[in-house]
Structure formats: structure tokens, C-alpha cells
């Protein structure tokens, strides 16, 4: 028995020694799920290289962010696996110690698999990890955006464009977390959150107070002498809107339709009731001068929409007011009391007054105050103009109808547009004509300037011919038949002489004396007046 035991012991020693120096991997040794037990070195290396591509790619680390996944590709995050080192480790497994220890490990491998730790053969690429995290942080970075609310009055809709919560990714913290996972070998999914900055909560109550209002009827403002347009009322269900807002996602658009509350009296109603007829209109041409056009436009803007109740008097200076630089008036040409042309603020507005005056003549309204220009103008028919000057001359007319009158005034396309609208109370129309009664020609006055060259001539004052005109109202029935003709007003326009600066006259050259021919007897008169002998 002792000899047998000794023989068995020796056999085990020999077997263990053989296993220790063997050239195959112990049974059931696995690398990344590949059982390479019993394989020789070359065979095991080939087996690992064939399958490690797929098994290695499965060793990914996933970071779950709130809206996306951040996946670290092992081919990028890790250096290539050392297959030869892995085979060496597999071949060396169980061969440490004496023959009996080796034999015992071998027997254990027969019954239990040994899994070689793949992490021992991996190296983490920290530069790749940092770059991927930084790129992701830059991509998800978003500044906080406040909500915007707009009111579409035409379609009666409040539109709420919800804002966006500001967000940022703490790249440093995530980087440390990922490295810790690789270092620990625990590559299970990581959940990581953003840093959030919320936008302000939309306060619909304030917008309800701002946009929701009762309707207001159109009316005539006696202070401004103009029609005031109606105001449409709006309203919405505040509780339902707040509930819709609470359920909406950020960045979404919410439309809240408003209930329209129409006023009972509109501007169109007033115009239809009181201003349905054009009583008279005229378009007077204006010159292409920027300053003068500005003055015309400002005067028309002050007058446009003015309403005169029956018996009220329109005053040009009262409505337009003083023409000042603060109001935007520019320098334009006016005529002084002495007849000179000068630049002054508001120059040119007389054209607006003249155009209104001509319309009042056509509408057969009562003229209260009117003066013709110093010199004749061309933008209205002769004898149908009116001049104004702040503090001195005004143009006034009375609404002599029994219904209100509104004045429409504007400037466009090189014309001043004036129209009087109201309710036509006349069964006739008026046409204006003018009769030239007298013409006063101007004179040319020359002032000699001895410092100028002979023949020099410069116009210093441009001339105007003087005229006297009678204007007439010609009445026609609605069928166009002539009814009567009445004198309207006499207009006397002064002349203005032309003034020139001229140089002195050319000096006369002395005549050459006549020398008598040889043998000719001189005339006694020539001898006496000294023409022959000075």
C-alpha cells in the first residue's frame, strides 16, 4: 500500500510537472467570453483576435444626459488590446507554485471556468474622453430665453412664445465621473444632469389687464376739432389660458384668441352719417423744394381731420399755430411788407390756405377773413388765393351749412390735396371764373456800379407784373344749366420792378481829324472850331 501510494504520489508529481511545463491553456480559461481552454498559444491567439473585435466593442460606457446619450466608443476611449499579453496571461494561469498546486488548479478548471480580467489589458484615452465631453458641453449649452408675448390686433390673438430654460453641462464634473468609472472597472450606465436656469413665469394677469379693455365709441373731440376713431374691446378666459400655459412645453407657441367686443358707433358710421359727400376738392401743384414741401406737409397734418360744426369758424392760424423750428418747420420764401423776398420759417404754407379758400368758394361757404397775396400766384386760379402770416394775416371761413364739415388735407405726388366733406345741402354747383381788370407793367431800374466792367449786368430783384382781378361765382343746377353769376372778391396784386446792377458805359473814341489834300482850301468852319488846329 505504501509502495502504491508512493507510486501514485510520484505519478501526480510527474503529471503536475508536465502540466506546469505544458504548451496548452488550462481548461475553461475564458477571455471576454471566449473559452480558449486546451488551446495552444498560436491557436488561442487566433481565437482571441477573431472574436475580440466584437467583444471589445461591447465594452462601452454610456452617460445618460437629460435629452441625449453620450457613448464612449471603446475603440476611441481605449488603446488597442494586447492579444499576445492576454495569451501569455492565459498560458500562465495555474502554473504558479509546485506540481501539486498546478495539478489542483488544473482539476478546478475542469469543473469551474476562470475568466481573465480584460480590464488589465486596457488603457483609457483621457484626451479623447475630455474632447468628447467638452464638445457635448458646448453643443448643449443654451442661454436662458425669456418668453415673448405679442398682440395681433387685426386678428385679435395674443401669441405667447414660451422661452427656454438656460442649461449647461458641468464638463469637469462629468470628466471626473467617467474616469472614476473606468478606473473602477464598473462601466454600467451613468446618469448625469444639466445645470438649469429657468425663465420667468408668464404672468397672464398683467397681460389681461393690458390688452383686455371694453369697447369705446367713435366721437368728435371738440378740443382738437377732429373725429376720434372707435376702440375695439377685447377679452379672454384667464383661467383657461393659465391652464393651457401650465401644460405647454418650453419653446412652444400658444395662441389665445380674444373675444372681440365691437363698439356701437364707429368712425365709418360718423363719416357715413355726416361726411358722406365731397362738397369741394382741389389739388394745387407745388414746387420740388424740400423745405417748402416739409412746411406744406406739417400744415396739412395740423389741419387734416378738422371738423367744423354748423356756425363754427375755421382759422388757419388758430389750427396750424405758429410756424416754429420746434414743430419742424423749415425756411421758405416769403414776401416782406416792402415786397422783398426773404427766407422765413414756414414759408410756403400760404398755398395750403389758398387751396382751402378755393374749396370754400366752390362749396359756397361764408368767407370771414381773406387777403390776396402781394404778388400773383400760380398754384390756384387768379383771384382765388389767400395769404396768411402769423400774428398779422389770417384766413377764416364759417361753416354756413346746417351740418358738420370735415377738412381733409395732405401732400403727395407734387400736389397739395384739399377736400371738404360733409352732407350736400345744395341743389346747385359752383364754378369759379376770374376777369382781368387791369395790368400794371413793371419797370427796369438800373444802378451803375463804376467798379464793374462795361457791359456788366446782374439782376438783383426779379420783376412781377401787377394785376387786378375780379373773381366770380357761377351757379349751375344739378343738370348743368347755368343759373346766375355773382361777383365774389376783388384781388389787387402789386407790381415789382426789376432791379439790375450794371457797369459803366463804354467810352466814345475821338474822331480822326480830316487832313486836307494838297492844294485843297480848308473850310473856314473847321478853322474856327479847332478841328484842324486844336
Secondary structure as GFF3:
##gff-version 3
##sequence-region A 1 534
A	DSSP	alpha_helix	2	20	.	.	.	ID=ss1
A	DSSP	beta_strand	29	31	.	.	.	ID=ss2
A	DSSP	beta_strand	34	35	.	.	.	ID=ss3
A	DSSP	alpha_helix	41	57	.	.	.	ID=ss4
A	DSSP	beta_strand	61	64	.	.	.	ID=ss5
A	DSSP	beta_strand	69	72	.	.	.	ID=ss6
A	DSSP	alpha_helix	74	77	.	.	.	ID=ss7
A	DSSP	alpha_helix	83	92	.	.	.	ID=ss8
A	DSSP	alpha_helix	99	111	.	.	.	ID=ss9
A	DSSP	beta_strand	114	116	.	.	.	ID=ss10
A	DSSP	three_ten_helix	118	121	.	.	.	ID=ss11
A	DSSP	alpha_helix	126	140	.	.	.	ID=ss12
A	DSSP	beta_strand	148	152	.	.	.	ID=ss13
A	DSSP	beta_strand	157	161	.	.	.	ID=ss14
A	DSSP	beta_strand	166	168	.	.	.	ID=ss15
A	DSSP	alpha_helix	171	184	.	.	.	ID=ss16
A	DSSP	beta_strand	190	191	.	.	.	ID=ss17
A	DSSP	beta_strand	195	197	.	.	.	ID=ss18
A	DSSP	alpha_helix	204	211	.	.	.	ID=ss19
A	DSSP	beta_strand	219	221	.	.	.	ID=ss20
A	DSSP	beta_strand	226	228	.	.	.	ID=ss21
A	DSSP	beta_strand	233	235	.	.	.	ID=ss22
A	DSSP	alpha_helix	238	247	.	.	.	ID=ss23
A	DSSP	beta_strand	253	257	.	.	.	ID=ss24
A	DSSP	beta_strand	259	261	.	.	.	ID=ss25
A	DSSP	alpha_helix	267	274	.	.	.	ID=ss26
A	DSSP	beta_strand	277	285	.	.	.	ID=ss27
A	DSSP	alpha_helix	290	303	.	.	.	ID=ss28
A	DSSP	beta_strand	306	308	.	.	.	ID=ss29
A	DSSP	beta_strand	313	315	.	.	.	ID=ss30
A	DSSP	alpha_helix	316	320	.	.	.	ID=ss31
A	DSSP	beta_strand	331	335	.	.	.	ID=ss32
A	DSSP	beta_strand	341	345	.	.	.	ID=ss33
A	DSSP	alpha_helix	350	362	.	.	.	ID=ss34
A	DSSP	beta_strand	366	369	.	.	.	ID=ss35
A	DSSP	beta_strand	396	398	.	.	.	ID=ss36
A	DSSP	beta_strand	405	412	.	.	.	ID=ss37
A	DSSP	beta_strand	415	422	.	.	.	ID=ss38
A	DSSP	beta_strand	428	440	.	.	.	ID=ss39
A	DSSP	beta_strand	444	448	.	.	.	ID=ss40
A	DSSP	beta_strand	457	461	.	.	.	ID=ss41
A	DSSP	beta_strand	466	477	.	.	.	ID=ss42
A	DSSP	beta_strand	482	493	.	.	.	ID=ss43
A	DSSP	beta_strand	498	502	.	.	.	ID=ss44
A	DSSP	alpha_helix	524	529	.	.	.	ID=ss45
###
